[in-house]
Amino acid sequence: MSTSSPIVFYDIATCPPVGKTCFSPNPWKTRLALNFKGLPYSTTWVPLPDIAKVRSSLKVPPCRKFADGSDFFTLPIVEDPATDSSVGDSFDIAVYLQNIYPTSGAGDLFPPQTLDYVFTHESPFLVPLSECRESQFSEYAKFNMNIDAAFTAHVQLAVQGFQFDPATAETVKAEFVRRAGVPSITRWEDFAIVGEAREKMKLSLRNMLGNLATLFLRDTSGPFLLGTTASYADLIVGAWLRMMRATLPGSEWAEVTSWHAGLFGRLHDALEVYAEVK
Ligand SMILES: N[C@@H](CCC(=O)N[C@@H](CS)C(=O)NCC(=O)O)C(=O)O
């Protein structure tokens, strides 16, 4: 199989400089996985309001729905000319890369391991997460879903730090307000969480990471879940950490990296080798 035509990776355009401000966690999972596999690829930056058009033009069906049941068109998508495939869900992309390029780059994205982390959340999310489908790597699929839930429950801490592309920022903010569909949110600024409520959510984030840390402490040779061997499970957590680093005020990111004896700061930094934006 030829890899001469590079893969095209579609990510969401953010504030210039291109590639310095990307914060979307699911595209980050894909970027980390592509770099882990050492595959040649280029990034196509898609303005958020154009995602539905681009996804439809690539004939990739939506993989997420809004609470009202309507289609939610998302990125990432990976288009691979080598197999004439387009894959449009970050988990499916990682599985695809593993199946098509099993030994490339750093090797196995899905080494067998127990990933028994469960996050429980009382109230439903404003926008439901993708469902966990049957997968060849079901332990990882469940972990992905639980990690998405765990970080999504704290995403309000990050929202005011989203660095939108100025060309579409106002449209995007208005769309997010519309999607929230709750009377208490009529302007973008209403998403902000400040003061005591913010401190409470930070404590909850700290506790959530503390529970997650117990999995990382099974092998203390670190910084990864399997000690010195990185897997897609580390990339899933690492992608959300990238999002947090890009969006939290610097002093709060410093707090996050100091919690739990610096475990998550070390994980974030250890994944820097797979974080190049191409
Ligand atoms: N299950 C999907 C979810 C993808 C997803 O939710 N992507 C978000 C960015 S992290 C998105 O494209 N949002 C577009 C929007 O909010 O309009 C995956 O893992 O790829």
The ligand as an SDF file (V2000), in Angstrom:
LIG
                    3D

 20 19  0  0  0  0  0  0  0  0999 V2000
  -17.5810   11.3620   18.7550 N   0  0  0  0  0  0  0  0  0  0  0  0
  -17.0120   12.4000   17.9310 C   0  0  0  0  0  0  0  0  0  0  0  0
  -17.3080   13.7670   18.5400 C   0  0  0  0  0  0  0  0  0  0  0  0
  -16.6390   14.8770   17.7550 C   0  0  0  0  0  0  0  0  0  0  0  0
  -16.9650   16.2490   18.3200 C   0  0  0  0  0  0  0  0  0  0  0  0
  -17.8180   16.4060   19.1940 O   0  0  0  0  0  0  0  0  0  0  0  0
  -16.2700   17.2590   17.7800 N   0  0  0  0  0  0  0  0  0  0  0  0
  -16.4660   18.6380   18.2040 C   0  0  0  0  0  0  0  0  0  0  0  0
  -15.1250   19.2630   18.5460 C   0  0  0  0  0  0  0  0  0  0  0  0
  -14.3570   18.4670   19.9070 S   0  0  0  0  0  0  0  0  0  0  0  0
  -17.0370   19.4280   17.0310 C   0  0  0  0  0  0  0  0  0  0  0  0
  -16.7450   19.1400   15.8900 O   0  0  0  0  0  0  0  0  0  0  0  0
  -17.8460   20.4570   17.2900 N   0  0  0  0  0  0  0  0  0  0  0  0
  -18.3940   21.2540   16.2530 C   0  0  0  0  0  0  0  0  0  0  0  0
  -19.4100   22.2270   16.7580 C   0  0  0  0  0  0  0  0  0  0  0  0
  -19.4790   22.4190   17.9770 O   0  0  0  0  0  0  0  0  0  0  0  0
  -20.1330   22.7890   15.9110 O   0  0  0  0  0  0  0  0  0  0  0  0
  -15.5160   12.1810   17.7770 C   0  0  0  0  0  0  0  0  0  0  0  0
  -14.9180   11.6250   18.7100 O   0  0  0  0  0  0  0  0  0  0  0  0
  -14.9530   12.5130   16.7290 O   0  0  0  0  0  0  0  0  0  0  0  0
  1  2  1  0
  2  3  1  0
  2 18  1  0
  3  4  1  0
  4  5  1  0
  5  6  2  0
  5  7  1  0
  7  8  1  0
  8  9  1  0
  8 11  1  0
  9 10  1  0
 11 12  2  0
 11 13  1  0
 13 14  1  0
 14 15  1  0
 15 16  2  0
 15 17  1  0
 18 19  2  0
 18 20  1  0
M  END
$$$$
